[in-house]
């Protein structure tokens, strides 16, 4: 486990790497078989596997999910821990300890509280990152601090940058503001926040090669791959239901691909 965590930390030292987000052990194995160097959980994609909406998964369910994924693949796994399922520093540290025991190489903590529907204050958000950073340091886990402004209608880049700088000073190893789309905004964050930056691959954002030229360290997909897979399932099922045909099988994995992703 130590070697995997060290490998994950080393990935953040230079260059740009892709970190797609599987939603179960099978999708994790498939992505690992394609050659990705690290993976990350997706809170929305995992919630869907349980028939739930995002932000309705319990901590115990997430811990079990992480244990299943780290057992399935040998590469580092970063965990979307939402707000670490806790309102106190002690609770945050307990969540980190549980995810560490489940095999996480990285953990993210965000500053949005679904219970109140609000972004944490800068002071509160920073204190929460500091608690997570202390716990992650004990386990050698990479901590990503997330500023959620742009997912919840607060498109104030100055505030986002101030938050990310404060979270970095509180001990975060990586910073992340999901929802950033323009090269200009991303460039500002890279220049003004002295930390490796994760960017979410979204429609309208620069391509991965372009993000690399901007200095982005890590690119993830969030729930996008899960929803693409669910969309393909819906389309295939509708074809079967409405026309009785199976043209959808042309896009299925071939037997050799299945064997490669899921060896006996």
C-alpha positions as CSV (number, residue, x, y, z in Angstrom):
1,X,0.0,0.0,0.0
2,X,2.9,2.4,0.8
3,X,4.4,1.9,-2.7
4,X,1.0,2.6,-4.4
5,X,0.7,5.8,-2.4
6,X,4.2,6.9,-3.2
7,X,3.6,6.2,-6.8
8,X,0.5,8.4,-6.7
9,X,2.4,11.2,-5.1
10,X,5.1,11.0,-7.7
11,X,2.6,11.4,-10.5
12,X,1.9,14.9,-9.2
13,X,5.5,16.1,-9.4
14,X,5.7,16.9,-13.2
15,X,3.7,16.5,-16.4
16,X,0.0,15.9,-16.8
17,X,-1.8,12.6,-16.2
18,X,-5.3,11.4,-16.8
19,X,-7.3,10.0,-13.8
20,X,-10.7,8.7,-15.1
21,X,-13.5,7.8,-12.7
22,X,-14.9,4.2,-12.6
23,X,-18.1,3.5,-10.7
24,X,-17.7,-0.1,-9.7
25,X,-15.0,-2.8,-9.7
26,X,-15.7,-3.9,-13.2
27,X,-15.3,-0.4,-14.7
28,X,-12.2,0.0,-12.6
29,X,-10.6,-3.1,-14.1
30,X,-11.6,-2.1,-17.6
31,X,-10.0,1.3,-17.2
32,X,-6.9,-0.2,-15.6
33,X,-6.5,-2.6,-18.5
34,X,-6.4,0.3,-20.9
35,X,-3.3,1.6,-19.3
36,X,-4.4,4.5,-17.1
37,X,-1.9,5.2,-14.3
38,X,-4.5,6.1,-11.6
39,X,-8.2,6.1,-11.0
40,X,-10.7,8.1,-8.9
41,X,-14.1,7.3,-7.5
42,X,-17.1,9.3,-8.6
43,X,-19.7,10.1,-6.0
44,X,-22.6,10.5,-8.5
45,X,-21.6,7.4,-10.5
46,X,-21.2,5.2,-7.4
47,X,-24.5,6.5,-6.0
48,X,-26.2,5.4,-9.2
49,X,-25.0,1.8,-8.7
50,X,-27.0,1.8,-5.5
51,X,-30.0,3.4,-7.1
52,X,-29.4,6.7,-5.2
53,X,-28.8,10.3,-6.1
54,X,-25.5,12.0,-5.6
55,X,-24.8,13.1,-2.0
56,X,-27.0,10.3,-0.5
57,X,-24.4,7.6,-0.1
58,X,-23.4,6.8,3.5
59,X,-19.8,6.7,4.7
60,X,-20.0,3.0,5.3
61,X,-21.1,2.4,1.7
62,X,-18.3,4.5,0.4
63,X,-15.7,2.7,2.5
64,X,-16.9,-0.6,1.3
65,X,-16.8,0.7,-2.3
66,X,-13.2,1.9,-1.9
67,X,-12.1,-1.5,-0.5
68,X,-13.7,-3.2,-3.5
69,X,-12.0,-1.0,-6.0
70,X,-8.6,-1.1,-4.4
71,X,-8.8,-4.9,-4.2
72,X,-9.8,-5.0,-7.9
73,X,-6.9,-2.9,-9.4
74,X,-3.2,-2.5,-8.5
75,X,-3.0,1.2,-9.5
76,X,-3.6,4.2,-7.1
77,X,-7.2,5.2,-6.3
78,X,-8.2,8.7,-5.4
79,X,-11.5,8.9,-3.4
80,X,-14.2,11.5,-3.8
81,X,-15.0,11.7,-0.1
82,X,-17.5,14.6,-0.6
83,X,-17.2,16.6,2.7
84,X,-15.8,13.6,4.5
85,X,-19.2,12.8,6.1
86,X,-18.4,14.9,9.1
87,X,-19.1,18.3,10.6
88,X,-16.2,18.3,13.1
89,X,-12.4,17.9,12.7
90,X,-12.5,14.7,14.7
91,X,-15.1,13.3,12.3
92,X,-13.1,14.3,9.3
93,X,-10.0,12.6,10.7
94,X,-12.0,9.4,11.4
95,X,-13.3,9.3,7.8
96,X,-9.7,9.7,6.5
97,X,-8.6,6.8,8.7
98,X,-11.3,4.6,7.5
99,X,-10.6,5.3,3.8
100,X,-6.9,4.8,4.4
101,X,-7.6,1.4,5.8
102,X,-9.7,0.7,2.7
103,X,-6.7,1.4,0.5
104,X,-7.1,4.9,-0.7
105,X,-4.0,6.6,-2.2
106,X,-5.7,10.0,-2.3
107,X,-8.7,11.7,-0.8
108,X,-10.6,14.8,-1.8
109,X,-12.6,17.1,0.5
110,X,-15.0,19.7,-0.8
111,X,-16.4,22.9,0.7
112,X,-20.1,22.5,-0.2
113,X,-22.5,21.4,2.5
114,X,-25.6,19.8,1.0
115,X,-27.4,19.9,4.4
116,X,-27.4,23.7,4.3
117,X,-27.2,24.2,0.5
118,X,-24.3,26.6,1.0
119,X,-20.6,26.8,0.4
120,X,-18.6,26.8,3.7
121,X,-17.1,30.1,4.8
122,X,-13.4,30.5,4.0
123,X,-12.5,30.1,7.6
124,X,-14.6,26.9,8.1
125,X,-13.5,25.4,4.8
126,X,-9.8,26.0,5.7
127,X,-10.2,24.5,9.1
128,X,-11.8,21.4,7.6
129,X,-9.0,21.1,5.1
130,X,-6.4,21.4,7.8
131,X,-8.1,18.5,9.8
132,X,-8.1,16.3,6.7
133,X,-4.5,17.2,5.9
134,X,-3.3,16.2,9.3
135,X,-4.9,12.8,9.0
136,X,-3.8,12.3,5.4
137,X,-0.2,13.1,6.3
138,X,-0.2,10.3,8.9
139,X,-1.1,7.8,6.2
140,X,1.0,9.2,3.3
141,X,-2.2,10.0,1.4
142,X,-2.4,12.8,-1.2
143,X,-5.1,15.3,-0.2
144,X,-7.1,17.3,-2.8
145,X,-9.0,20.3,-1.6
146,X,-12.0,21.3,-3.7
147,X,-13.6,24.7,-4.1
148,X,-17.1,24.0,-5.3
149,X,-18.1,27.6,-6.2
150,X,-18.5,27.0,-9.9
151,X,-20.8,24.0,-9.5
152,X,-23.3,26.0,-7.5
153,X,-23.6,29.3,-9.3
154,X,-20.9,31.2,-7.6
155,X,-18.7,32.1,-10.6
156,X,-16.4,34.4,-8.6
157,X,-12.9,33.4,-9.7
158,X,-11.2,35.7,-7.2
159,X,-13.0,33.9,-4.3
160,X,-12.1,30.5,-5.8
161,X,-8.5,31.4,-6.0
162,X,-8.5,32.8,-2.5
163,X,-10.0,29.6,-1.2
164,X,-7.6,27.3,-3.1
165,X,-4.6,29.3,-1.8
166,X,-5.9,29.1,1.8
167,X,-6.6,25.4,1.4
168,X,-3.1,24.9,0.1
169,X,-1.6,26.7,3.0
170,X,-3.7,24.5,5.3
171,X,-1.9,21.4,4.0
172,X,-3.7,20.3,0.8
173,X,-1.4,18.6,-1.7
174,X,-3.6,19.3,-4.8
175,X,-6.3,21.9,-5.5
176,X,-9.4,21.5,-7.6
177,X,-12.2,23.8,-8.7
178,X,-14.6,21.7,-10.7
179,X,-16.5,23.7,-13.4
180,X,-13.6,25.8,-14.6
181,X,-13.9,25.8,-18.4
182,X,-11.9,28.6,-20.0
183,X,-8.2,28.6,-20.7
184,X,-7.9,32.1,-19.2
185,X,-9.5,31.0,-15.9
186,X,-7.5,27.8,-15.7
187,X,-4.3,29.7,-16.5
188,X,-5.0,32.2,-13.6
189,X,-5.4,29.4,-11.1
190,X,-2.2,27.7,-12.3
191,X,-0.3,30.9,-12.0
192,X,-1.8,32.2,-8.7
193,X,-2.1,29.0,-6.7
194,X,1.2,27.2,-5.9
195,X,-0.1,23.7,-6.1
196,X,-0.8,20.9,-8.6
197,X,-4.2,21.6,-10.2
198,X,-6.8,19.0,-11.1
199,X,-9.2,20.0,-13.8
200,X,-12.5,18.3,-14.7
201,X,-12.9,17.3,-18.3
202,X,-16.2,18.9,-19.4
203,X,-17.8,20.0,-22.6
204,X,-16.4,23.3,-23.7
205,X,-13.2,23.0,-21.7
206,X,-9.7,22.8,-23.4
207,X,-8.6,19.3,-24.6
208,X,-6.3,17.3,-22.5
209,X,-3.2,18.2,-24.6
210,X,-4.2,21.9,-24.3
211,X,-4.7,21.6,-20.5
212,X,-1.2,20.1,-20.3
213,X,0.2,23.2,-22.1
214,X,-1.6,25.4,-19.5
215,X,0.3,23.6,-16.7
216,X,-2.6,21.4,-15.4
217,X,-1.2,18.4,-13.5
218,X,-4.2,16.1,-13.4
219,X,-7.4,15.6,-15.4
220,X,-10.4,13.7,-14.2
221,X,-13.8,12.9,-15.6
222,X,-16.2,12.9,-12.6
223,X,-19.4,11.0,-13.3
224,X,-19.2,11.5,-17.1
225,X,-18.0,8.0,-17.9
226,X,-20.7,6.5,-15.7
227,X,-23.4,8.5,-17.3
228,X,-22.1,7.7,-20.8
229,X,-22.4,4.0,-19.9
230,X,-25.9,4.4,-18.5
231,X,-26.8,6.3,-21.6
232,X,-25.6,3.5,-23.8
233,X,-27.5,1.0,-21.7
234,X,-30.7,3.1,-22.1
235,X,-30.3,3.4,-25.8
236,X,-29.6,-0.3,-26.2
237,X,-32.7,-1.2,-24.1
238,X,-34.9,1.2,-26.0
239,X,-33.8,-0.3,-29.3
240,X,-34.6,-3.8,-28.0
241,X,-37.9,-2.6,-26.6
242,X,-39.1,-0.6,-29.6
243,X,-37.7,-2.4,-32.7
244,X,-36.7,-5.8,-31.3
245,X,-33.3,-5.5,-32.9
246,X,-29.8,-5.8,-31.4
247,X,-27.6,-3.4,-33.4
248,X,-26.3,-2.2,-30.0
249,X,-24.2,-5.3,-29.9
250,X,-21.8,-3.9,-32.5
251,X,-20.4,-1.5,-29.8
252,X,-20.0,-4.3,-27.2
253,X,-16.7,-5.4,-25.9
254,X,-15.1,-8.2,-27.9
255,X,-14.3,-11.5,-26.2
256,X,-10.6,-10.8,-26.2
257,X,-11.2,-7.4,-24.6
258,X,-13.3,-9.0,-21.9
259,X,-10.6,-11.5,-21.2
260,X,-8.0,-8.7,-21.0
261,X,-10.1,-6.6,-18.6
262,X,-11.4,-9.4,-16.5
263,X,-8.8,-12.2,-16.3
264,X,-9.7,-15.4,-14.5
